Amino acid sequence: MMDRNDFDWHGPMPAVTTPFTTAGGVDHDALAANIDRLMGEGATGVLVGGCTGEFWALTHDERVALTAVAREALAARGTLIVATGAATAAETIVLTRAAERNGADVALVLPSYFIALTPDEIVAHYREVGAACGLPLMLYNIPGNAGNALTPDILDRLAELPTVVALKESSGDWNNFYASLLRVGDRLRVFCGPSSLFGVPAMLAGADGTIDCFPNMWRPGGLELCHAAKRGDLEAAHALQRTGQRLTKLFTSDGMSLYPATKAAMDLLGLPGGGRPRGPLQPLTKAQMAHLERGLADLGFGGSVPATAISA
């Protein structure tokens, strides 16, 4: 029986993008360069193949290959989280076993998605995956995407499964996040997904760390937000939180959505790992790019080496 005390996972562990070559394949070199850059700037680990990583648009083989690339780039510098969730337990098991063989430290697993499930069916899904895999499991609550929510009551049951040891809470609902932290934080490592929105209060409430997309383009603020809150530098932390909220608003304005805007911002700032998203996501239009560039400049980002943007 594993629990949170068997692991020392903590701090900011960015959800990295999956970059693509001009020919459309996964750009392993750019992925490795982004991971290396993030670890050098203070990340404590990374998540590959998650929502930011456009897992839904990757083939099975592409998802499997991400782990070895990330493991080599990360080396022994931090925690490697690999998203292995799929609609069926059978596919999740195949992906999780592959991640374990290739060097993952923990598998991030969604509840089965699209079809509405009862709490018993959600628990059965995780029980089947956990029983068939040796890798520790991190639960992933993102009901706006998955369709099935991991409520505090369901989390209470899942926390009793032998290999469930952590939670990425990405509901975007502070009340749900806090209720979940109170319910299972004594048994699971709890990480805040939308840290750009409320990562600071999450850390102050006792979260173990953050897992978010913004460190891909927000340097050093996307990582420093978590570090500042952890060390009690509240003036800096709250200033960063204000910037994070403004970034979130910018990236979802003018018809933009989060993941294409993140990649576009990386390109504007000269950072590795950006480029085009894979369909059905579409790259930003010229007008949207101009809007994004103006917004970033207003927030203190400019040129290939952005300002720290710790004030707003």
N, C-alpha and C positions, 0 to 999 in steps of 0.2 A: 504494500500500500504506500503510494507516494503522496506527499503533500507539499505545500509551499516551502517548508523548512528544508527540503532536500535540495533546493536550488537557490542561487544567489542572483537571480535575474532582477535587474533594477535599471532605472535611469531611462534616458531617451534612446529608443531603438526604432529608427525611421522605417516606415513602409516605403521601400524603394520602387521606383518606376522600372518597367521593363522596356528598354530602348530597342528600336528596330532599325535594321540597315535599310539603305535605299532600295534594296531588292525585296524587302519585306520580312526577312528573317530576324530572329532575335540577335541583337548586337551584344555578344558576350563581353567583348572588350570594353564597351561603354558601361555595361553593368558593373564590371569589376572596377573600373575607374571611379564610378560614383560611390561604390562601397568603400573603396580605399580612401577617398576624399572625406567621406562622412566619419569614418573611424578615426582619421587623423584630426578631425575637428571636435571630437568629444562624444561621439555616439558610443553606446555601450553594447550595441548589437544592431542587427538589421532584420527586417522581415522581407522576404522575397516571395513573389507570386501571389500577393494579396490583391485587394481591390485596386489599390494604386498601381499594382503590377499587372492589371488587365488580365487576370487569370482566365476569365470567361472567353477571351479571344485567343488563347493559346491552345495548341494541340497537346495531347497527352505527352508526347515525347519532349515538347518544348518545356512543359511544366517540370518534368523529371530532370531535364538537363540543368535547370536553374540552380539546383542545390549544389552540385559539384563546382560550378563556376563561383557561386557565392562563398562556398567553404574555402576555396583556394584564395579568393580575394580577402576574405576576413581573417584567414589563418586562425591564430589562437587569441585574437584581440577582443572577442566578445561573443555574444549569444547569436546563434543563427536560428531564426524562426522561419519555417517554410509553410506556406499555406497549402493545405492538401484537401480542402473541403470539396465535395462533389455532391450531386443530387442523390446518389445511392451510397449506401454503406460499402458495397463491394468496390466501387471505384475509389472511394476515400481510402479504403484499406490498401489498395494497390499503390496509390500515390504516397501514402504515409510510409509504407514499407520501403518504397524507393527512396524517399527522403531520408529515412534512417540509414540505409546502406550508403548513401552519398554524403553523410556527415552532418545532417541537421541535428540541432539540440532539442527542438520541440516542434510539434506540428500544430499549426493553427487550423482549427476545424469549425466550419460553419455547421449549423443545423441543416438538414436536408431542405432544399429550397424549392420554390414555386408552388408546390402542392401544400395546402394548409394542413398542419399536423396537430394532433392532440399533445398535451404534455407527456403522456405515456409513450407516444410514438417518438417524440424528440429524445426522451431518455433512452429508449430502446436503440435508437440510431447510434448514440454515443457509446452505449454499452457494447454494442456489436463491434464498433471500431476499436474501442479500447481493449477488448478481449483478444483481438486479432493482431495487435501491434504492440511492440515494446517501447515505442517512443512516447515520452510524456506528451500530454495533450493540453493545448491552450484553447479554451472555448472562445468563440467569436460571435458576439452579439451585435448584429447590424440589421435590425428588422426592416428598415427601409429598403434594403437591397434583397435580403434573403426571404422576407415575407413571414418568417417564423421567428418570434421573439423569445429570447432566453430571459424570462422574467425572474425576479428574485426567488420566487417559489420553485421554479424549475432549476435554477442555479443551485439552490440548496440541495436538491436531489443529485444533481450532476457532480457536485463537489465530493460526494461520497463514493464515486467510482474510483477504482484503484489507480488509474493513470492520469486522471484529470488534476492538473496542478496550477493552472493559471487561467486568466480571463482577459480578453481584449474587449472592453465595453465601449462600443461605438454607436450606441443608440442616438447620441446627440441630445439626450434628455437628462438634464442634471439630476432631477429627482430620481430617475431610474438608476442612473450611475451610482448615486450616493446610497440608495437603498440596497443595491447589489453589493457595494463595498462593505456595508455594515453586515449584510447577511453572510457573505462568504470570504471576507478578507482575512479571517483567521485561518482559513484552509487553503485559499488560492492566492497566488500572486495576481494582483489586479492592475491592469494598465489602461490608461485613458486614451481612447481613440481620438476624439475631436479635441486634442489639446490646444489647438488654436482658439477654441471657444472657451474652454474652462479647465485647461491643464493645470493652472496655478492652484485654484481651489481644490482640484482633485488631488494634487500632491500634498497640499496642506491638510487635507482630510485623511491622508494615509495611503494613497495610491503608491504602488511600487515604481511606476514609471509611466512613460508615454510612448505611444506607437502611432505616428501621424505621417502624413505626406509632406507637410510643409518644409521639413529640414532638407528635402531635395533641392529647394531653391532659396530658402531663407537661412542665410549664414551670417553670423553664428546664432541668430536669435531662435531658430527652430529647435536647437538643442539646448541653448542657454536658458530658455524658458523653464525647462525641467530642472536644470542644475541650480538656477537661481532660487527657485522655490524650495528645493531640497536643502540648500544651505542657509535658508532664512533671509536672503537678501530680497525683502519684500518690495522695496521701491523699484528695483530693477525688474523683478518678476512681474509686477502689476503693469509696468510700462510695456513689457514684452507682450503681456496678455492683450493689452489694447491694440498693439500692432497686429497680433494674430487674428483678432476679431475683424480688424479692417481688411486684412488679407483675405479672409474667408468671404467677406462681403464682396470684395473686388473680384475674386475668382469665380463667383457665381452671379455676376452682373452682366448686363449687355448680351444676354443669350449664351454666356459661357457656362461650362460645367467644370468641375473641380480637376479631373485628371488631365484633360487636354490643356487646361490653363496652366497646370503645374509644369507640364512638359514645355509649353511655350515660354513660360517664365525662365526655365532653366536655359533655354536657347538664348533668350534675351540677355541673360546674365553670364553667358559663356561657360556654363557648367555641363559636365558630361552626364549623359543619361536621358536627355530630352528627346526632341524629334517628334515625328508624327505618332499619334495614337493609332491603334489598329481598329478597323471597323468592327462594330457599327459606330464607334466614336469617330468624330470628324475633327480635323485640325481647325484652329481658329481662322476666321476670315481676316483679310487685311485690316478691316475696320476694327475687329475685335483685338487684333494684335496691337494696333495703335492705342486703343482704349486701355489695354493691359499695360503697355509701356508707360503711358501717362500716369496711370494709377500707381505703378511701382515707383516712378520718379517722385510722386507726391509723398510716398512713404519713406523716401530716403534711399531707395535702391537706384543705382545708375551705373552704366558702363559694365565692363566685364568683372569688376570687383565691387560688389554692392556695399553700401554702408551697413553698419550693424543693425540699424533700424530698431533701436531699443527704446525709442521714445515716440510718442504719438500725440 
